[in-house]
Amino acid sequence: MTRTIAVAVVALLTLTGSANENREPYSQARSVHDLVGDLAAQDPMVRARAACEMRELGDAAADAIEPLTKLLGDAAPVEPVVCSRNWWRSNPNDLTSPGEQAAAALVAIGTRAFQPVLGALHSTLWTARRNAAWALGAFDDQRAVEALVEALKDREPGVREQVAWALGAIDDKRAVQPLIGVLKDPDPRVRRQAAWALGAIDDPAAADALSATLTDTDERTREQAAWALGAIDDRSAVPALIRSLNDQGERVRKQAAWALGAIDDSRAVEPLVKALSDQSNGVRQQAAWALGAIGDSRALPGLLPALKDADAGVRKQAAWAIGAIGK
């Protein structure tokens, strides 16, 4: 059945590049030699901006690979307006750093920068290892998988978190079992990133471990595990996801409802109908979508009253679900 996916959890560590219409484009008149000099400036804003300009040059900045690699450990906080495009984590208002901008520049240079970045995974500076991990994920080169798997043992949780993201971005099944092990990492940020990565790789071998993760002490990890199970689409996860419809966390219940709709298993119809009475508007709306996605007529007696729900979004989703079941 072709379905429209209504809700999905996304990895928080992806670095993105989106145009900022309020800033003028970089001038490429400055030479790489001049920019390399700026990478050693005392002002971190100057260092970061030089890395930004090298990113815009792409392959033409290949002569700067060595100094950019050395800059990966530079964690000096810098305002995001330093660059014309956003290349940092999650929120575009978050501070960036020269090291993060150097990682983006190395990725823009291309494959010639791969080996130096791979070597930076062994830097004595944990920020350099973290930024190298992001760059390796952005390279999307399977040659990095073995080194990244080893880096899952890094002593710094910030590095392990970024390594888990990188392995999900590369999408190589060799990472599945190591990532399953990371679902028990002592740091919840690492556990939730491992759950996302397993969903991104989409291997049914992870279904049992992710189902067990639905009882994790961290709500966001449970939420991410529910998303991953829906992405993997393995019916063995249905009983655990049904139990998660009663999770204390609203976000978990909502994501479990989405996952059950994505998996499309009729065993979920009755529990999803019960979820139409959830105290959360978002959960009720997602349950209605899931029932429409499954398309089982047994859901109609529960969906018809939802047409009078106090929340307009629930009413709209219930109407869609009723139409989808009637097709």
C-alpha positions in Angstrom: 0.0 0.0 0.0 1.3 3.4 -0.9 1.2 5.7 2.2 1.9 9.3 3.0 4.1 9.4 6.1 2.7 12.0 8.4 5.2 12.3 11.2 8.9 11.3 11.5 11.7 12.0 13.9 14.8 13.4 12.2 18.4 13.2 13.3 19.4 16.3 15.2 23.0 16.3 14.2 22.8 16.7 10.4 24.6 19.9 9.3 22.7 21.7 6.6 23.5 24.3 4.1 20.6 26.7 3.3 20.9 30.0 1.5 20.5 33.1 3.6 18.8 35.7 1.3 19.8 38.6 3.5 23.5 38.3 2.9 25.6 39.1 -0.1 27.4 36.1 -1.8 31.1 35.6 -1.0 33.6 37.3 -3.2 36.0 34.7 -4.7 38.7 37.3 -5.4 40.7 36.3 -2.4 43.3 33.7 -3.0 43.5 30.4 -1.1 46.9 31.5 0.2 45.3 34.6 1.8 42.6 32.5 3.3 45.0 30.0 4.7 46.7 32.9 6.5 43.4 33.9 8.0 42.9 30.3 9.4 45.7 31.2 11.9 44.2 34.6 12.9 43.7 35.5 16.6 40.0 36.4 16.0 37.9 33.2 15.8 35.4 35.1 13.6 38.2 35.6 11.0 39.2 31.9 11.2 35.6 30.7 10.8 34.9 33.1 7.9 38.0 32.0 6.1 36.8 28.4 6.4 33.4 29.5 5.1 35.0 31.1 2.0 37.0 28.0 1.3 33.8 26.0 1.4 32.5 28.2 -1.3 35.6 27.6 -3.4 35.1 23.8 -3.2 37.7 21.8 -5.0 39.7 25.0 -5.8 40.6 25.1 -2.1 42.4 21.7 -2.1 45.7 23.3 -1.2 44.2 24.2 2.2 43.4 20.6 3.2 46.2 20.4 5.7 45.5 23.7 7.6 41.7 23.0 7.5 42.3 19.6 9.0 44.3 21.2 11.8 41.5 23.6 12.4 39.0 20.8 13.1 39.7 21.0 16.8 39.0 24.7 17.0 35.9 25.0 19.2 35.9 28.7 19.8 32.2 29.9 19.8 31.2 32.1 16.8 27.9 33.7 15.9 26.3 31.9 12.9 26.2 35.2 10.9 29.8 34.6 10.1 28.8 32.6 7.1 26.4 33.2 4.2 24.8 29.8 4.6 23.9 27.8 7.7 26.2 24.7 8.2 25.8 23.9 11.8 23.7 21.7 14.0 19.9 21.7 14.3 18.9 25.3 15.1 20.2 28.0 12.7 20.6 30.3 15.7 23.1 27.9 17.4 26.7 29.1 17.7 29.1 27.6 15.3 32.9 27.3 15.5 35.9 27.5 13.1 36.2 23.7 13.5 32.7 23.1 12.3 33.2 25.4 9.3 36.5 23.7 8.5 34.7 20.3 8.4 32.2 21.8 6.0 35.0 23.1 3.8 36.8 19.8 3.7 33.6 18.1 2.6 33.2 20.7 -0.1 36.7 20.1 -1.4 35.8 16.5 -2.0 37.5 13.1 -2.0 41.1 14.4 -1.8 40.2 15.5 1.8 38.8 12.1 2.8 42.0 10.5 4.1 43.2 13.5 6.2 39.7 13.7 7.7 39.8 10.0 8.4 43.1 10.5 10.3 41.5 13.2 12.4 39.4 10.6 14.1 42.5 9.9 16.1 43.1 13.5 17.1 43.9 14.2 20.8 41.2 16.9 20.7 37.7 15.5 21.1 36.2 18.4 19.2 38.4 17.5 16.2 37.2 13.9 16.4 33.6 15.0 16.5 33.9 17.3 13.6 35.8 14.7 11.6 33.0 12.2 12.3 30.4 14.6 10.9 32.6 15.2 7.8 33.0 11.4 7.2 29.2 11.0 7.4 28.8 13.9 5.0 31.3 12.3 2.6 29.1 9.3 2.5 32.0 7.1 1.8 31.9 3.4 2.9 35.6 3.3 3.4 35.0 5.2 6.7 32.7 2.5 8.2 35.3 0.4 10.0 37.0 3.5 11.5 33.7 4.9 12.6 32.6 1.7 14.2 35.8 1.7 16.2 35.1 5.3 17.1 31.8 4.3 18.8 34.1 3.4 21.7 35.4 7.0 22.0 35.6 8.2 25.6 33.6 11.4 24.8 29.9 11.1 24.4 29.8 14.0 21.9 32.1 12.1 19.6 30.1 8.8 19.9 26.9 10.7 19.2 28.3 12.2 16.0 29.8 8.9 15.0 26.4 7.2 15.3 24.9 9.9 13.1 27.7 9.4 10.5 27.1 5.7 10.4 23.4 6.2 9.7 24.2 8.7 7.0 26.5 6.3 5.3 23.9 3.6 5.5 26.1 0.5 5.6 24.8 -2.7 7.2 28.1 -3.5 8.7 27.3 -0.8 11.3 24.0 -2.5 12.5 25.4 -4.7 15.2 27.8 -2.1 16.6 24.9 0.4 16.7 22.7 -2.1 18.5 25.3 -2.3 21.2 25.3 1.5 21.4 21.6 1.5 22.3 22.8 0.7 25.8 25.3 3.6 25.9 25.3 5.5 29.3 24.5 8.8 27.5 20.9 9.2 26.3 22.1 11.5 23.4 24.2 8.7 22.1 21.4 6.1 22.5 18.9 8.2 20.6 21.3 8.9 17.8 22.0 5.2 17.5 18.3 4.5 17.3 18.0 7.1 14.5 20.9 5.5 12.6 19.4 2.1 12.8 16.2 3.4 11.3 18.2 5.1 8.6 20.0 1.9 7.7 16.7 0.1 7.7 17.8 -3.4 8.6 15.2 -5.8 10.2 18.0 -7.2 12.3 17.7 -4.2 14.6 14.0 -4.6 15.2 14.2 -6.6 18.4 16.8 -4.3 20.0 14.8 -1.2 19.0 11.7 -2.8 20.5 13.5 -3.3 23.8 14.6 0.4 23.6 11.0 1.4 23.7 11.3 1.0 27.5 14.4 3.2 27.7 14.5 5.7 30.7 14.9 8.6 28.3 11.7 9.7 26.5 13.4 11.1 23.4 15.3 7.8 23.0 12.0 5.9 23.2 10.5 8.3 20.6 13.4 7.8 18.3 13.2 4.1 18.6 9.5 4.2 17.7 10.4 6.2 14.6 13.1 3.7 13.7 10.8 0.8 14.0 8.3 2.4 11.6 11.1 3.2 9.2 12.3 -0.4 9.3 8.7 -1.7 8.8 9.1 -5.0 10.5 5.9 -6.6 11.9 7.7 -8.2 14.8 7.8 -4.7 16.4 4.0 -4.3 16.5 3.3 -5.7 20.0 6.0 -3.4 21.5 4.7 -0.4 19.6 1.1 -1.2 20.8 2.4 -1.1 24.4 4.0 2.3 23.7 0.6 3.8 22.9 0.3 3.9 26.7 3.7 5.5 27.3 3.8 8.3 29.8 5.4 10.5 27.1 3.1 12.2 24.6 5.8 12.3 22.0 6.4 8.5 22.3 2.7 7.7 22.0 2.5 9.9 18.9 5.5 8.3 17.3 4.3 4.8 18.1 1.0 5.6 16.4 2.8 6.8 13.3 5.0 3.7 13.3 2.0 1.3 13.6 0.4 3.1 10.6 3.7 2.8 8.6 4.0 -0.9 9.4 0.3 -1.4 8.3 -0.6 -4.4 10.6 -4.3 -5.0 11.4 -3.3 -6.1 15.0 -3.0 -2.4 15.7 -6.5 -1.4 14.8 -8.2 -1.8 18.2 -5.3 -0.2 20.1 -5.3 2.8 17.7 -9.0 3.2 18.0 -8.5 3.4 21.8 -5.8 6.0 21.1 -8.5 8.2 19.5 -9.4 9.0 23.1 -5.9 10.1 24.1 -5.7 13.3 26.1 -3.2 14.7 23.5 -4.5 16.2 20.3 -1.4 15.2 18.5 -1.7 11.5 19.5 -5.4 11.4 18.5 -4.5 13.0 15.1 -1.7 10.5 14.5 -3.9 7.6 15.5 -6.5 8.7 13.0 -3.9 8.9 10.3 -2.5 5.4 11.2 -6.0 3.9 11.0 -6.5 5.4 7.5 -3.1 4.1 6.5 -4.0 0.5 7.6 -7.3 0.8 5.9 -9.3 -1.7 8.0 -13.1 -1.1 8.2 -13.1 -2.2 11.8 -11.8 1.3 12.6 -14.9 3.1 11.3 -17.0 2.9 14.5 -14.1 4.7 16.3 -13.4 7.2 13.6 -16.9 8.4 13.1 -17.1 10.0 16.6 -13.7 11.6 15.9 -15.4 13.7 13.3 -16.7 15.7 16.2 -13.4 15.9 18.1 -12.7 19.3 19.8 -9.5 19.6 17.8 -9.8 20.6 14.1 -6.7 18.7 13.2 -8.2 15.4 14.6 -11.4 16.0 12.7 -9.6 16.6 9.5 -7.4 13.5 9.9 -10.4 11.3 10.8 -12.3 12.5 7.7 -9.3 11.6 5.6 -9.0 8.2 7.3 -12.7 7.4 6.7 -12.3 8.3 3.0 -9.1 6.2 2.8 -10.8 3.1 4.3 -13.8 3.5 1.9 -11.7 3.4 -1.2 
